[in-house]
Amino acid sequence: MIVIYIGVYYILNWVRATRAWTLIKGLFVIVIFVLVAYFLQMNAIVWIAAKALNVGILAILVVFQPELRTALEQLGMRKFLRFFSLFDTTNTSERFTEKTLADIVRACYEMGAVKTGALIVIEGEVPLGEYIRTGIDVDALVSAQLLINIFEKNTPLHDGAVIVRGDRVVSATCYLPLSDSLIISKELGTRHRAALGVSEVSDSFTIIVSEETGAVSVAMNGKIERDVTPEQLEIFLGNFRNPNGPQPKTPKMKLKKIRRTKNEENIS
């Protein structure tokens, strides 16, 4: 019974954070309407509802397809399913070198100092091929100067996200899925929503440099931490770089979903 309660709790939390909550409220209104029609013996409406029930399950699967896909993707990334990684040939002992880590940190804060917006996605175990194909192939070793040049304003590759796989920049100007969470603050613009979106459908690690403030933020597992320091970014990247090794002590940070607040302005 406790397992059922826990399962229902997590399902409700997931539903409330997506568009599924609005759809479920709409279905609830329809159910109440049909019950009222039944008690008032409105036979025509009850007959229509009974016939519609035959295709109701299929209709629900179609309507909730994006939410169901997201839920299954998140379930597949849970720690208790790591057993299946035994059949995965991907080497996750060390995802990139210390030089790559240092160059990414240096590039982010040099761009932040001059308020150059940037969006850097580092691939984890879940392949990002469908998003890589939306961009332009780069296939070059990661370096601070390369990242700075890519995101330089008014250059052909500055718009969109850069995707890093291992020690290489594989693609630039990539399009990412925007988060459809209903509890994201309006303060977050498209760049931050894209970072949250890709973190919701993969185990990637994303770094955002704000064009408005120059602040550096990180997103992972559908959560975001804003205004991180270079030292904090190094720790997060170090943990992501070597997930199976000893983890550095992570500072106490919020790293939680941003709640909606009033009278906020959009920033990029």
Disulfide bonds with the S-S distance in Angstrom:
none
